[in-house]
Amino acid sequence: AGARRAARMYAGALDLDHPLVSPLYGGLRGLGPMTVFSGTADILNTDARRLVERAKEAGVEVGYHEVADLPHAYPLMPFPEGRQARRLIVDIVRGSA
C-alpha cells in the first residue's frame, strides 16, 4: 500500500503507465545506449529487468548492473558497491568504460 501511495505521489496528475512516470510504457526504439543499475532488494528490480529486456528488443545497447541484496538507488549510497557504481558511471559519462 505504501509503494502504491508513493507511486501515486510521484506521478502527480499523470497516469501510472505514462512514459514520463515509467519508461517501461514508452517507445524505446531509437534511444542511445543506456546503463541500468539495480539491486536485487530494489522494489523496482523486476521493472529494471523488464526495461532492459524491452530496450534490447528495441535494438538499444544496454549495460545492466545488478548487485545482490542492495536497495533502490544503491549507487548513491556510501558503501563499497555504491562507490564502485559511481566510478563506473563517471567512466561511462567520460567515454572510458
N, C-alpha and C positions, 0 to 999 in steps of 0.2 A: 504494500500500500504506500509506503514511504517513497519508493522508487517511482511509482506512478505519479505521485504528487510532485516530486522533483522534476520529472519529465514534463508535466503539465506547466509548471512554473517556467522551465527553460524555454518551452515552445511559445509561451505567451499566447498571442491570438492565432498562431499557425496551428494547423493540424499536426498531430504527432508523426504522420507519414509524409510530411512536407520535406523535400530535399534539403532545405536550409536547416531543418531540425535534425534529420538523419540522412547522411549521404547514401545510405542503403537504398533509398527510394528515388534517387536521382539518376540521370543518364551519366554513365561513366566513360563511354566511348569517346576517344579523343583527348582524354586527360593526359597530362605529362606523368612522368614517374612519380610514384608515391611511396612513402615509408610509413608503416604502421607499427606501433608498439602496443603490446597488451600483456598484462599479467594474467595468469590463469585464475586468480582470485578477483579479477576485474568483473564487476557486474555486467559490463558490456563486452566481455570476451567473446561470447558467441556471435555477437554482432560484428566484432572486429574480424573474426574468421570469415563470416559471410561477406563482408565488404571486400576482403582480399580475394575471395573466390569470384565474386561478381566483377571486380576490376580485372582480374586475369582473363575471365571470359570475354571481357570487352576489349582485350588487347593491351591493357595498361601494364606497364612494367611495375612490379610491386616488390618492395623489400619488407618482409614481415619478421618481426622480432617479438617472440613470446617467451616470457620467463615464468617458471613455475612459482605459484603461491604469492605472486605480487598483485597489488591492487591497481585500480584505475589511476592513471597519471603517475605511475611509478617513476618515469624519467625525471620528474620534478622533485623527487624525494631524496633526502640526504643520506643515502646508503650506497654501498658499492655498485649495485645494479643500476641505480639511478644515475650515478656519476658516469658509469660506462655508457649508458644510453645517451646522456648529454654529449659526451665526447663523440659518439657516433653521429649524432645529429649535427654537430659542428662540422665534422668531416664531410658529411653529405652536403651541407649547405656550401662548403668551400669547394666541393667537387673533388675531394681527395679520398672519397670512400668507394 
